[in-house]
């Protein structure tokens, strides 16, 4: 096998759904898009600004010659009933959760690359754009990347290496149905303003876990049942129909499911949060219980029909 073939074989062996190769040329379109978004949504400019460094992969890694892009499909897990109505599926299936079988995917991939004698740097590139350029994903109107047979229920992981490999053919944009605007209609806060255009500071996912508190009352009243993350624009997307195959168990969630309901989270004490919830979301502040409680209480109120219409 060629070195490129060996890398793709390694990705399959590690457990990735797909693997593509692209070059390390600057992502000029990505940088231009960030500039346009920052100009259009000045309140979100700082959020876009912190992403610009990814546009020039070799700026901090002048030795890099190729980018490897892999697709992890998480739409294969049987989630406990009801959890995905208020917590985003991506977060429930996060491979960083110690009990998730995919936890060591990137570690296995990097170790395999190093064993091949390659210098490796994990990440450092715009993931969706790199996946498009490597031919393993296509971006839809809702801004999510879609991969063949997986829909948008994927994570994109990338590595820069010091070997010059033949790039794969870039992918075309996702084949969204003509005239479809289901994702825009489903966006409760109006964050998805136009096809491919997202105002990050209005995105429910951002509002549930990162936005400064208190959240703007106008947005707070529109966040619906979501406590952590949001899947509205993915749930309604025709490209996602039939792409979630709940074939594998999710044991890391089963024992915690009863504690992840809106009612339980709204009344949760610090000890339970620290021992049950935080280990599943260990990348967030350990003292963030008050945010979870507030989100859960809002979600419970939404069930009574008190949410303001968009």
PyMOL commands that set and color helices and strands:
alter all, ss='L'
color gray80, all
select helices_A, chain A and resi 3-14+28-40+42-49+52-55+83-85+89-92+105-115+127-133+182-186+200-202+204-209+217-220+232-235+238-240+251-254+257-260+262-266+270-281+289-303
alter helices_A, ss='H'
color red, helices_A
select strands_A, chain A and resi 18-23+66-73+77-78+120-122+138-139+145-146+154-161+192-194+197-198+248-249
alter strands_A, ss='S'
color yellow, strands_A
deselect
rebuild
show_as cartoon
